[in-house]
Amino acid sequence: MELVAFDFDGTLSDSEMTVLLGEQRSVADEMATITERAMNDEIGYATSLRERAALLDGLPLTAAQRAFEAVALRPGAGDLIDALRDAGVHVAILTGGFERGVQAALDRANTTVDTVVANRLPAENGALTGDVAGPLIEGTKDEALDDLTHSVEPTTTIAVGDGANDLPMLEYAGLAVGYEPKPAVEPACDVTVTAMDELAELLTERNVLDA
């Protein structure tokens, strides 16, 4: 396999960025409810993301930064990313979450990836506007993955995700790995894992990583 594409929230990270942001605005419970409905494919992802962003209207950038700084990779995720890149694998993060949170988590783990496709929260006058922008609102993760695979056969790609908005890339990839996938997502997965070391073992068995 030449390319591994990860979802972020719920996969590489057990943080949920919109909930962390919601805690700064005292709307975390509302955020979590909307997120859960979207991940179980009960409402459209674009609708859910816009509803969650609207709840953040007026949140000061200083508070938003506190939320982003709380985003962290799962134990072992940074080591797995490093091992993949050392093996010459292109590592991508495709997330409906936000660039700043992804980068903060990667920096804290002292690791990096080859590609990040993520959304962003516009701001004016030092506060969030309640809007959301980026390629993965109406755009889907299979489209993002296709953009990365012009020189790579889709059959040589692996997608790792957990929620309904990961379904397009899971169905596109040569190997679909569910990381503790939601019930609506599990049928689309070729295999499921529950920990980063389990995922590393799987990738070693598949000769993506050296034994």
N, C-alpha and C positions, 0 to 999 in steps of 0.2 A: 504494500500500500504506500502511496506517495503523498497523500494529503489526509490529515485528520481535522475535521471541523467540529468544534465544541460549541454547544450552548453554554451560557454563563450562569445566570441565576438558576439555582436548582441542580446544576450539573458541576461545572468547575468550582462554583461557590455555593455554599448553603445559605448565603445571604440573599435577601430579596430587596433589591435596590429601592423599589417604590415604597416598600413598607418602611425601610430605614428613613427614607425621605418623609414619609407620612408621620413617623414618630416625631419629627421636628416640627410638624404642623398639627399634631394631635388628631390625625386622621388615619392612623395605622390600621385600625380595625376595618374601616371602609376600604382601604387599599387592599388588605388581605382578602376580603370577600370578593372584590372585583377580580383580583389576580387568580384566585382559586377557580372562579367560574370560567375564566379564559383558558386556564391550563387544562381544564376538563372539557373544553370545546363546547361550553354552554353559551358563550357569547363570542362574537368575532374579536380577534386579537386587536385590530386597529381601534375598534370601538372601546375596548377595555383600556387600552393605553391612553387614549384621549381622555377618558373618564378619570383615570388616575392622575394624569398630568393636570387636569383642571382643578383637582383638589389641592394642588400645590401653588395655586395662584397667590403671589405675594410673598412666598417664602424667601427670606433674605439669602443671598448667595453664601454668606458665612455659615448659615445653618445647613444649607445644601452641602457645603464642603464637609461639614462634620459628618453628615450621613455618608458621603462618598468615602471618607477616610475610615469608616467602620466596615466597609466591604472587604471581605477576605476570601482567599482561596481555601478550598477544603484541604485538610492535611494530606500531603503527598501529591497534590496537584502540580505544584511548582516543580517538583522532582520529575514527575512524569512529562511535563512540557519540555524540560531540559533534555531528558533522555530521548524524546522524539526528535527534537531538533538536532541533537548530536548524531542521531541515526540518519540524518538527511531528510527527514519527513517535514513537509510544509505544515505548520500548525496554524489553524485559523480559529478565531472566535467570532461566531455569528450570533448576535444577541439583540433582542428588542430592548434590552437595558441600555445603559448610558455610558458613553465613552469615558467620562471622568471617573466613574466608579470602577470600571474595568482596569483602567490604567493605574489607579491607586492600589488596587489589589495586586496587580502584577509587580508594581514597584516594591510593595511591602514584602513580597515573596522573592524579590531579587531575580525575577525571571522576565522573559519577553516572548512574544509570539511573532509569527511572520505577518499576519493580517488580522486586523480587528474591523469588523463591520458592525456598527452600533448606532444608536440614536443619540439625540442630545436634547437638553431642555433650554430653550431660549430664555434670555434674561434682559431686562431693561431697568435702568435706575437702581441697580444693585439687588434686584429681586427676580424670581422666576415669574414668567408671564402667564403660566397655566397652559401654555402650548407645548407641543412636542414636534420635533423635526428629525428627519433622517431616512435612511434607505429601507429600514425594516419596520415601517408602519403599514403602508399598503403593500410594499414589496415583500416578497416571501424568501425564505431561506434557501429554497432550491434555486431560485434565480441568483442569489448571492453566491451559492456554491458553484453554479454553472459558470459564473464570471471568473471563478478561480481555477476552473478546470480546462481551459482552452488547450493547454499542453499536457493535460493529464486525462486519462480515460476515467469516466465516472466509476467504472468497476474497480478502480484502484483507490477509491476514496472510502473513508470511514466517517460517519456522522454519529455524534454522541449527544443525546438530549433527553428531556424528560416530559415536556409539555406539548400541548396541541399545536403551538406555533412552530414546533420542531418537526412536525409530521412531514412537511414538504421535503426537507433535506434528508430525513430518515428514509423516505421513499425513493429519493434520488440516488443516494449513495450506494456503493457496492456492498457495504456492510453497515447495518443499522444497529447501533448499540443504545439500549435504553438505560439511563442511569436512574434507578428507582423511578421508572416511568409512571405517569398517571394512568389510571385504568383505560382511558380512551386512547392512549398512545401505545400501550404494551403490544397489542396485536400487530403493529407495524414494525416491531423490533425483531431482528434476527436473534439477538441475545440480550440479556439484561445483566447489570452488575449493581452492586450496592456500596462499593468502596473503591477508592483510587488504586489500592494495591491489587484488587480483583481485576480492575480494568488493565493495569500493567501486565498482569499474568495473561489475560486474554490476548493482549497485543504481542506478547512474547510467543504465545502458542501460534499466533497467526504470522509469525516471522516479521512483524513490523519492528519489534525491538529485538536486540540480541539477547540470547539466553544468558 
